[in-house]
Amino acid sequence: GLRGPIPTRPDDPDERLAITQNGGSRLNRPNRTPNPHQASRVGSMDSVVLTGSDLTLEDLLTVARGRRRVEIAPAALDKMARARDVAERTIERGASAYGVTTGVGSRKSFAADAPGHDRLLVRQHVTAQGSPIAHEIVRAMALRLANAFAAGTTVARPALAQLVVDALNADRLPVVR
């Protein structure tokens, strides 16, 4: 089905995160012991192919739980390359383009290549508080990121999307708090 428990902490099998149909979440503590044989069952190893437009909740859950590999559709790679080419031409012309040659939000009037812009951007977005979130949730987040890149609307290089997919397939993702 499209709903199912994801362990929120590997050391606490009774605590589960149930993904709801609308993409929200709620904590669910089942009153019965999970079947250990069911939890260790590995599903199909066929790939989820990212196009940027048709990722299903079922696909997201099977990838998050490590049961399916991920690929990027060749058409999506082409779309990303074309979008990136537009960005590169914009940069070469010296034209102003929101988020490409400028900052974003309140920093939209600053040039992206201004001294200190990169350092300031990183410093403004660094947070790391609390306990690490469940690995399955990190996998789901990485899949959503790769799928957003596959849409070809972010001007991310295809190589960046492929790095995210490779990290998912190798199960080498960062600890996220």
Contacts in CASP RR format, 6 or more apart in sequence:
PFRMAT RR
TARGET T0000
AUTHOR 0000-0000-0000
METHOD contacts of the structure
MODEL  1
GLRGPIPTRPDDPDERLAITQNGGSRLNRPNRTPNPHQASRVGSMDSVVL
TGSDLTLEDLLTVARGRRRVEIAPAALDKMARARDVAERTIERGASAYGV
TTGVGSRKSFAADAPGHDRLLVRQHVTAQGSPIAHEIVRAMALRLANAFA
AGTTVARPALAQLVVDALNADRLPVVR
1 58 0 8 1.000
2 19 0 8 1.000
2 21 0 8 1.000
2 56 0 8 1.000
2 57 0 8 1.000
2 58 0 8 1.000
2 61 0 8 1.000
3 18 0 8 1.000
3 19 0 8 1.000
3 20 0 8 1.000
3 21 0 8 1.000
4 16 0 8 1.000
4 18 0 8 1.000
4 19 0 8 1.000
4 61 0 8 1.000
5 16 0 8 1.000
5 17 0 8 1.000
5 18 0 8 1.000
5 28 0 8 1.000
5 30 0 8 1.000
5 34 0 8 1.000
6 16 0 8 1.000
6 17 0 8 1.000
6 19 0 8 1.000
6 61 0 8 1.000
6 64 0 8 1.000
6 65 0 8 1.000
6 134 0 8 1.000
6 136 0 8 1.000
6 137 0 8 1.000
7 13 0 8 1.000
7 15 0 8 1.000
7 16 0 8 1.000
7 17 0 8 1.000
7 134 0 8 1.000
7 136 0 8 1.000
8 15 0 8 1.000
8 16 0 8 1.000
8 17 0 8 1.000
8 27 0 8 1.000
8 133 0 8 1.000
8 134 0 8 1.000
8 137 0 8 1.000
9 15 0 8 1.000
9 131 0 8 1.000
9 134 0 8 1.000
10 134 0 8 1.000
10 135 0 8 1.000
13 34 0 8 1.000
13 39 0 8 1.000
14 29 0 8 1.000
14 30 0 8 1.000
14 33 0 8 1.000
15 27 0 8 1.000
15 29 0 8 1.000
16 27 0 8 1.000
16 28 0 8 1.000
16 29 0 8 1.000
16 30 0 8 1.000
17 25 0 8 1.000
17 26 0 8 1.000
17 27 0 8 1.000
17 28 0 8 1.000
17 134 0 8 1.000
17 137 0 8 1.000
18 25 0 8 1.000
18 26 0 8 1.000
18 27 0 8 1.000
18 28 0 8 1.000
19 25 0 8 1.000
19 57 0 8 1.000
19 61 0 8 1.000
20 26 0 8 1.000
21 57 0 8 1.000
23 57 0 8 1.000
42 67 0 8 1.000
43 62 0 8 1.000
43 67 0 8 1.000
43 68 0 8 1.000
44 62 0 8 1.000
44 67 0 8 1.000
44 68 0 8 1.000
45 67 0 8 1.000
45 68 0 8 1.000
45 69 0 8 1.000
46 68 0 8 1.000
46 69 0 8 1.000
47 68 0 8 1.000
47 69 0 8 1.000
47 70 0 8 1.000
47 71 0 8 1.000
48 55 0 8 1.000
48 59 0 8 1.000
48 62 0 8 1.000
48 63 0 8 1.000
48 68 0 8 1.000
48 69 0 8 1.000
48 70 0 8 1.000
48 71 0 8 1.000
48 143 0 8 1.000
49 70 0 8 1.000
49 71 0 8 1.000
49 72 0 8 1.000
49 73 0 8 1.000
50 70 0 8 1.000
50 71 0 8 1.000
50 72 0 8 1.000
50 73 0 8 1.000
50 76 0 8 1.000
50 143 0 8 1.000
50 146 0 8 1.000
50 147 0 8 1.000
50 150 0 8 1.000
50 161 0 8 1.000
50 165 0 8 1.000
51 73 0 8 1.000
51 75 0 8 1.000
51 76 0 8 1.000
51 150 0 8 1.000
52 76 0 8 1.000
52 147 0 8 1.000
52 148 0 8 1.000
52 150 0 8 1.000
52 151 0 8 1.000
52 152 0 8 1.000
53 151 0 8 1.000
55 143 0 8 1.000
55 144 0 8 1.000
55 147 0 8 1.000
59 68 0 8 1.000
60 140 0 8 1.000
60 143 0 8 1.000
60 144 0 8 1.000
61 140 0 8 1.000
62 68 0 8 1.000
63 70 0 8 1.000
63 139 0 8 1.000
63 140 0 8 1.000
63 143 0 8 1.000
63 168 0 8 1.000
64 136 0 8 1.000
64 137 0 8 1.000
64 139 0 8 1.000
64 140 0 8 1.000
64 143 0 8 1.000
65 136 0 8 1.000
65 139 0 8 1.000
66 136 0 8 1.000
66 139 0 8 1.000
66 171 0 8 1.000
69 169 0 8 1.000
70 143 0 8 1.000
70 146 0 8 1.000
70 165 0 8 1.000
70 168 0 8 1.000
70 169 0 8 1.000
71 165 0 8 1.000
72 146 0 8 1.000
72 150 0 8 1.000
72 158 0 8 1.000
72 161 0 8 1.000
72 162 0 8 1.000
72 165 0 8 1.000
73 150 0 8 1.000
76 150 0 8 1.000
76 151 0 8 1.000
76 152 0 8 1.000
76 161 0 8 1.000
77 150 0 8 1.000
77 158 0 8 1.000
77 161 0 8 1.000
77 162 0 8 1.000
79 150 0 8 1.000
79 151 0 8 1.000
79 152 0 8 1.000
80 149 0 8 1.000
80 150 0 8 1.000
80 152 0 8 1.000
80 156 0 8 1.000
80 157 0 8 1.000
80 158 0 8 1.000
80 161 0 8 1.000
81 158 0 8 1.000
82 152 0 8 1.000
83 152 0 8 1.000
83 153 0 8 1.000
83 154 0 8 1.000
83 155 0 8 1.000
84 155 0 8 1.000
84 156 0 8 1.000
84 157 0 8 1.000
84 158 0 8 1.000
86 155 0 8 1.000
87 97 0 8 1.000
87 100 0 8 1.000
87 155 0 8 1.000
90 97 0 8 1.000
90 100 0 8 1.000
90 101 0 8 1.000
91 97 0 8 1.000
91 100 0 8 1.000
91 101 0 8 1.000
94 101 0 8 1.000
95 101 0 8 1.000
96 102 0 8 1.000
98 104 0 8 1.000
98 108 0 8 1.000
99 108 0 8 1.000
99 112 0 8 1.000
100 112 0 8 1.000
100 155 0 8 1.000
101 111 0 8 1.000
101 112 0 8 1.000
101 113 0 8 1.000
102 108 0 8 1.000
102 109 0 8 1.000
102 110 0 8 1.000
102 111 0 8 1.000
102 112 0 8 1.000
103 110 0 8 1.000
103 111 0 8 1.000
103 112 0 8 1.000
103 117 0 8 1.000
103 121 0 8 1.000
107 117 0 8 1.000
107 120 0 8 1.000
107 121 0 8 1.000
110 117 0 8 1.000
111 117 0 8 1.000
127 177 0 8 1.000
128 177 0 8 1.000
129 177 0 8 1.000
130 177 0 8 1.000
131 177 0 8 1.000
132 175 0 8 1.000
132 176 0 8 1.000
132 177 0 8 1.000
133 176 0 8 1.000
133 177 0 8 1.000
135 173 0 8 1.000
137 176 0 8 1.000
138 173 0 8 1.000
138 174 0 8 1.000
138 175 0 8 1.000
138 176 0 8 1.000
139 168 0 8 1.000
139 171 0 8 1.000
139 173 0 8 1.000
141 176 0 8 1.000
142 164 0 8 1.000
142 167 0 8 1.000
142 168 0 8 1.000
142 173 0 8 1.000
143 168 0 8 1.000
145 164 0 8 1.000
146 161 0 8 1.000
146 164 0 8 1.000
146 165 0 8 1.000
146 168 0 8 1.000
148 154 0 8 1.000
149 156 0 8 1.000
149 160 0 8 1.000
149 161 0 8 1.000
149 164 0 8 1.000
150 161 0 8 1.000
167 173 0 8 1.000
END
